[in-house]
């Protein structure tokens, strides 16, 4: 159970909530999508600009983390 709580805390601390989105032109010509992100537990926002592909990779990474957490949670629950 302690492992599950630690994993949940780790995943939630790594998450950021995008508040607003705007598009800015990058120097190399690729369009960047900028989002204002606030780290969990903070009131300070930061502007994070990435390409569409980078945002998609970040979303995929986040979903993989959630899937891993759910798999581990189910293993722990099955062992009890």
N, C-alpha and C positions, 0 to 999 in steps of 0.2 A: 504494500500500500504506500509506503514511504517513497518507493521508486516512482510510482505513478504521480504522486504529488510533485516530486522533483521534476519529472518530465513535463508536467503541465506548466509548472512555473517557468521552466526553460523555454518552452514554446511560446508562452504568452509574453515573456520578456523580449523575445526576438521579434514579435509582431509589431507592426506600426500601422496606424490608421490614417489613410490619406484623407485630407480634409477638402482640398480643392485641386483642380487640374487646369493647367494652361499649357499651350504649345509654344515652344520657342525654337527658333532656327539655330542649328548647331553650326560651328565654323566650317565643318567639312561637308555641309549640305544635307546631312541626315536630319530629319525632324526629330526633335527630342520632346518627350512628354514630361512636363514638370509637375510634381505633386508636392503639396505641403504635407509633411508627415510629422506626427507627434508620437514620440516613443511612449510606450506604455508606462504610466507612472510619472509622466512629465507634462508640464504645461507649455514647454518651449517647442515651437515648430521649426522645421528645417525644410528647405527646398531641395528636393531630390529629382534630378533630371536624368532620364534614361531614354534609350530608343524603345520602340514598340517591342522589338525582339528581347531586349533586356528585361522589360517589365513582364513579358510572357514567361521568360525563364525564371524570374523571381517568384511569380505566381505558382509556377510548376514546382519550384523548390519548396514553397510553403505548403502546397498540397501534399507533397511527398512527406514532409515532416508530420503533418496531421495524420496521414495514413499510417506512418510508422508508429506514432503515438497510439492510435486506435488498435493497431495490431498488438502492441505490447500490453495495452490495457486488457485486451481480450485474453491474452496469454496469462496474465496475472489473475484475472477473474476465473479462468478455467482451472487454475492451480489451487484455488482456495476451496 
